[in-house]
Amino acid sequence: MNVAPLFGTLFGHGWIRIFAAIALVMALLFHAGVDIAMRVSPFYAFTHPLGALLFSYMLLRSTFVTLKQGGIIWRDTFYPLDDLKRGVV
């Protein structure tokens, strides 16, 4: 949800671009408000789109690796997806 306004602003047309730009500005203003409350520079708000892209990459990569391996490795132990789905682990 944090990446869509960025792509909508860059690649959208007409009303889509307008609403995406409004959503992006609102996200940046909210981020800047939190930055001010936390007493850091509000310019950190401009890292929001980059952070959203990096987080999306991490989610997609971890999903791909988990499906390719057929499970997850945690603390040097392999947990198969079938066992995780059944709640056996």
N, C-alpha and C positions, 0 to 999 in steps of 0.2 A: 504493500500500500504506500510505502514511502518512495518507491521508485517510479510508480505510474505518473505522478504529477510532473516529474522531471522529463520523462519521455513524451508526455502529452504536451508539455510546453515546447519542447524542441521539434517534435514531429507531427503534432496535431494540426488540424485545420478548423477554422471557424470557431464555433462555440466550444469545442473540445479544448482548443488552445487557451481560450479565455478562462474556462473553469479550472483547467490544469494549472494555469499561472496563479489564479487565486489560491488554489490549494497549496501550491509551492510557497507562495508568500506567507500564507498562514502558518505553515510548518516552520519556516525560517523565523518568523516573528515569535512563535511559541518557544523555539529553541533559544533565540536571543533573550527572551524573558527569563527562561530558566538559567541561562548563563549569567545574567545580571543578578538574579537571586543568589546564585552560587558564588558571586563575586569574582567571576572570570570575564575575560573580554567577550563582548557579544559577537565579535567577528568569528568566533568558533561556530556560529550558526551556519556559516558558509561551508562547513565540512559535513553538514547533514546529508546532502546528496551523495557525496563520496562514501560516507559511512553506510548509507542505505545500499549502495551498489556493492560494497565489500561484504556486507552482511548477506545479501542475496547470493553472491558468489559462494560464500561459505556454506549456506544452506543447500544449494544445488550440488556442490562438490561432495559434501558429507552424505547426501542422499545417494548420489551416484556410486561413491565408494562402498557404502553399506550394501546397496543392492548388488554390486559386482562381487563383493566378498561373500554375500549371503549371510551377513551378520555384522556384529560390531566387536571391536577389540577394546577392552577396558581393563586397565591394570594387568596387562599381559595375559588376559584370559579372553578366549574367543567365545562369544555368545551367539549361537545361530538364531536367525530370524524366526524360525518355527518355534523354538523354545521361548523366545521373547513374546511372540503372539499368544502362546498358550499360557503365559504367566508362570512358567515352570522355574525360571531363573530367580 
